[in-house]
Amino acid sequence: MFSLFNFKMEYVCSFCNIFVYSEESGETRAGLKKGTKFEEVPDGWICPVCGKPKNYWKMISSEEFKEKKKQYDKLYPLKDNTAEEITDYMYKARAMLPGTCSVNKVCDGHPDRLCMGLKYGRPIGFGGAGQGRTFTNNFKALEKWKLKMKVIKKHKEPEFETEFLRHKIKMPFLVSSMSGVKISMNDSIPEAEFQRGMIEGAKLFGTIGLSGNTVDFPEHPGIEIIKENKGWGIPVFKPQSPEKLLQLFKRAEEADVIAIGVDLDGFGSTNWELRGKPVYRKSEEELKELVQSTKKPVILKGIMTVEDALKAVDSGAAAIDISNHGGRVMDSGLGVADVLPDIAKAVKQRNPKVIIMADGAVRSGFDILKLLALGADFVLAGRPLGRMALAGGAKAVAKHLEFFMNGLRMAMIMTGCDNLKEINPDILIKYE
């Protein structure tokens, strides 16, 4: 029996049977301070292990608690407050995003994830549009492709340093554009701080960050941050009116950015629609006008068909990004890995100089290798790095980029690829 007068109440999550909590000592990994009682735990709190709410807790005896705590501490060792490991940043991000993102071990768009499902007009957070099927399909499309392991070859450290628009970077990977802290990320940090983390984290590591355009800051705070970093970055604008885009292009030029991007599929952004801010589809003529308005290379993002890809190439764009906005603008769409090979083939036949970028459910260096083998020149990721920017700024973003790089190195070694030129479809097998 438990005494109601005994302050030392101890609990275990009945769903995962791993997470334990003591009111006396608290649990920093779960964002709960020492002395926080059960009834004081926020309603939006979720288990850091399985993502379930606190109503899954059940009281246990002190002896049971001690045994469970040994298991929990072994699986999730407690780090110091410097939060230098990626897992620490993930714990912190989870605490910052209650009710929005449970920062699962596998970020796959599974229907059971906290972020998934219809939102009925509310912000979609880190999830996908509608029921999130496109988000899920990105993961499934990439999962269909398996890597061939090739081990009989003279060992050589893979070379993957490259150039993007004549700028040297450590690997063919860029930080994707994200935005909207206020409406999609619980207003957990200022938007400018988030953009700084993404841009400067990329620079700290040795690659380039794209900066997203949010409805709460339509003038794009990322431009000034890129300017502070001597132009090292790429602002990406939502498809606003031609007049507005021309103004933003001019500001970007003044900041001497590496390139300028337009989120063509951004007109489907529910966040802009909720705020009554107009965003539009763009015609071929409008795209040509935008490209011709600047001396900077233009990146057209949100391409998912061969038809659109060829129109983008004919507009004069320097690069196209094969992307469905992480599944955030349309439900029931194809996954990026489903369409990338055909688009890449068509684009290179039309104009081999056009750079092909791709993003969609990239979670490791092995995923990067798959998209490169399917035809991408450069790969991007958003969600994993966005959580790092929230939790630890530039340092955390750079740390996660190191993880991606180490994974790409191992993936190339295990598939017999000594350099980027040796990455091709022959290292892949498709299983439906």
Secondary structure, 3 states (H helix, E strand, C coil): CCCCCCCCCEEEECCCCCCEEECCCCEHHHCECCCCCHHHCCCCCECCCCCCEHHHEEECCHHHHHHHHHHHHHHCCCCCCCCCCHHHHHHHHHHHCCCCCCCCCCCCCCCCCCCCCCCCCCCCCCCCCCCCHHHHHHHHHHHCEEECCCCCCCCCCCECCEEECCEEECCCEEECCCCCHHHHCCCCCCHHHHHHHHHHHHHHHCCCEEECCECCECCCCHHHHHHHCCCCCEEEECCCCHHHHHHHHHHHHHCCCCCEEEEHHHHHCHHHHHCCCCCCCCCHHHHHHHHHCCCCCEEEEEECCHHHHHHHHHCCCCEEEECCHHHCCCCCCCCHHHHHHHHHHHHHHHCCCCEEEEECCCCCHHHHHHHHHCCCCEEEECHHHHHHHHHHHHHHHHHHHHHHHHHHHHHHHHCCCCEHHHCCHHHEEECC
